Amino acid sequence: MPNNLKEIIRRVLDDDKVIEKGKSLVQRIREYVAIDDPKTKSERQKELLNLLNDDNNLLDSSTLSELQKEEVVSFEQLGTLSINKKFISALKDGLKRPKLVTENNSEGKENSRLKVISRPSTEVYFWGIPSSGKTCAIGAILSMMASGGSKFVKSFYMDNGCQGYEYMMRLKSIFKTDNIVTMLPAGTSIKATYEMGFDLVDHNRRRHPITFIDMAGELIRIMFKSDAGKELTNDERESLNVVDDILVNNRSENRKLHFFVLEYGGEDRQYENLSQDSYLTAAMNYLLTKNIFKYASDGIYLLITKADNTNVNEENLQAYIAKYIKNKGYKGFCDALKGVCTDNNINDGFLEILPFSLGQVCFKDYCLFDSKYTDDVIEKLVERTWSDSSFRTKWWARPFVGVINLLKS
């Protein structure tokens, strides 16, 4: 039996059999701290506070709120830690988690299974394991483009006819302002793959039609199960059918970019005794058997989230992350991706790596948004997506454009 609080917490978090981890954590921590002996209780409270001080993301906000209600720890005690007081205030105020999809849209297009990308555009696919930060990264990118906060974007127009329109609307509204505490959204469901179409106009007045596709996080694990010949549930099979439909059976002629979102430091996290790298490598095998990257792929990128946890300055961050990928994190998967780039002449045979961070994250759920990394991704989008830079965007061409539109109608 573990005899210290850190080991108790680690065992609960790593135990795949524990479904309601928050509830279990509250129970185990309360049992450990709230004992009759006042001296021992005080020492164990101090142990908990020291752990939180060392790792601000040891416990999530809901677990801490329950521990406060159970009088295991108080807001006043948390306020003595070297944690930004804005996070303590957010916890005290009960900051609510944003909803990405409303509950009453079960008959709407948001829940319709995506079968084809019909919009003429550059398709940008985001792949990632659960908890990689994929959805939050997409939200930050959309927010910066839509709010005018990006130096590469002059204007931004959303396509209200796309399957994931409401999802996009809500996602782009999360990260509005730097240095304001935001609660991060929950992960998407096993069946949730969303199509988000928009037009980005750059400062040269070129219009870039783009479609983001947020692939369900569980897809990586499902592709591993398929590659391993394991039986899939109906929901898992339906989720996998989306990949086959939009990228194989009904594949459009649009050019495509792929962002693989990986969490810095997450390579050691295991699920059912398998590492993240093992799941990712098996998923790559599935994608390769389907020839996903053989047709119309113009770019493959690694987006390394939570890069702020490296504690490396910006000048050295790119080199540090590249070395981390090469020597430690996700090596098997990244070697496979490098082979894809070489074999298919993508990125001139080079796998591009982009460090990424939302800013300062605390209690796993709260974020003080910092937009400085987001523009690196937007710059890539402007560089690598096709644009309408034809004469029809010029003021002197308006009479001719009118004639062309009349002939088309």
RARA-V234155 format. One line per field, one symbol per residue. phi: phi as a letter, one per 30 degrees, with the letter a starting at -180 (. if undefined). burial: b if it has 16 or more other C-alpha atoms within 10 Angstrom, else e. A space follows every 50 residues. Layout:
# RARA-V234155
phi=???
burial=???
This chain:
# RARA-V234155
phi=.dcbdddedddddddddddcdddddeddddddcdcddedddddddddddd ddddbdcdbdddddddddddidbcddddddddcedddddddddiedddcc bddccdcddecdddcaccddaddccccadeidjddddddddddddddidc dcbdabbccdcddcddededddcdcdbdicdbcdddddddcdbccbcacc cddcidccdbbdbddeddedddddddddiddcddddddddddedddcbdc eddddbbbcccbddicdddcbhibddddddddddeddddchdcdciccab bcccdhddddhcdedcdeddddddddcbdhdddddddddddddchchhic ddbbdbadkdcbhiccbcdbddddddddeddddccdbdcdddddddcedd deddddddd
burial=eeeebeebbeebbeeeeeeebbebbbeebbebbbeeeeeebeebbebbbe bbbeebbbbebbbbbbbbeeebbbeeebeebebeeebbebbeeebeeeeb beeeeeeeebbebbbbbebebbbbbbbbbbebbbbbbbbbbbbbbbbebb ebbbbbebbeebbbbbbbbbbbbbbbbeeebbbbbebbebbbbbbbbbbb bbeebbbbbbbbbbbbbbbbbbbbbbbeeeeeeeebbebbbbbbebbbee bbebbbbbbbbbbbbbbeebeeeeebbbbbbbbbbbbeeeebbebbbbbb bbbbbbbbeeeeeeeebbebbbebbeeebbbbbbebbbbbbeebebbebb bebbbbbbbbbbbebbbbbbbebbbbbbeebbebbbbeeeeeeeeeeeee beeeeeeee
